[in-house]
Amino acid sequence: MAYLITMVDPEGVPVFLGETEWQAHILKHHPEMAAFRSDIERIVLVPDTRHRDPDNERVYLHYGQIEEPRRLHPKLAYLLVVIKYVNAPERGFQRTGFVSSAYFLKDLKRRGVPL
């Protein structure tokens, strides 16, 4: 699998953004994200806030604010990066995160358990 970005989250866990997820999911459903790939990396590394998804304990929600001059719309102030953590066989069953989605929000949803 080809990875576009390799990062480390605040807990020191490796997180990857794969070419397939970027092209086939994120850009297909959220084409506006093309100009915000560096923001995805920033929000994985140093999120403004993080929550564990209430429906899936392996999914973490990383939120980051986008500065006003760069927003696509004045009301879309936050970028949500969704990361799914697994014990990846290809990484010796080490806990590993994979970015599964990224999109803009008007405000912080603050769903789930704060981390």
N, C-alpha and C positions, 0 to 999 in steps of 0.2 A: 504494500500500500504506500502511496506517495503522500507525504505530509508537506503542507504549505508552511505551517508554523509549528515549532516545537517550543513549549513554554513550561514554566513551573508555577503551580498555584501557591497561595500563601502558606499552605501546609508543607510545601516542598514536593508535592506529587507532580510527576510529569503529565502534561496535558498537550494533546495534539489536535491540530485542525487539518483534517484530511482533504485531499483534492476532491474526492467524491462528494463529501459532505458539503464542501464549499460550492461546487458547481451544481450538483444534482438536487441539493436541498436549499441551502441558504440563498444562493443567487437566483435559483428558479422561483422560489416563493417570496423572496425579499430582494429584488434586484438592486434596490437602493443601497444595499450593504457593500457594494463593490468599492466604494470610496472610503469605507470605514474598517478595513481589515486591521490596520494598526491599532484602532480603538479596541477591537476584539482582543488583541494581544494585551493591551494595557489593562483591560478590565479583568482578564484572567489573572494577570500577575498581581494587580493591586485594585481589587474592586472597592467601590464605595461601600457596598454592603453585600453580604452573601447569606443565602438561605438554603436549607435543604428542602426539596420539593415535598409537599405534604402527602403526595400520592405515591412517591417512589424514593426511598431513602438513598438510592444510588445516584440520584440526580440533584445537582446543585445549581442554584440560580445566582449568577453574579451580575450585579447591577452597577452601572457606571453612568455618571452624568456627562452629557455632551455640551461643550461650551456653546453659548448662544450664536456666535457668528457661523458655526459649522452645522447647526441644526438644519434638517431638511424642511422643517416646519417649526414655528415658534413653540408650539405645544408639545412637540416630540422631544422631550428633554433627556430621556434616559435610554440607554442601550442595555438590553438584557442578553447575556450570553448563557446558554444552557449547556451544562457539562454533565455527561454521563460517565460515572466511574465504574470500572470493572477490574477484575483481576485478570489481566491480559495474558493468555498463554504464550503469545509471541514475545512477551517481555518477562518470561519466567514467573508468571502469575503474580507479578508485582502490581500493586494498585496503580491504575493508570486512568487518566481522564481523556475523554474525546468530546470535542465541541460538537454538539448535535444541532444547534440552532442559534440564531442571533437575530434580534429585531428590535425596533424602537417602541417605546412606551411613553404615554403622556406623563405618568407619575410612577412612583415606586409601588408595586403591588404588595410587596412584603409578605408574600405567601410563604407558608412553611415555617420551619424552625430556624431562627437566626443563628448564625455561626460566629 
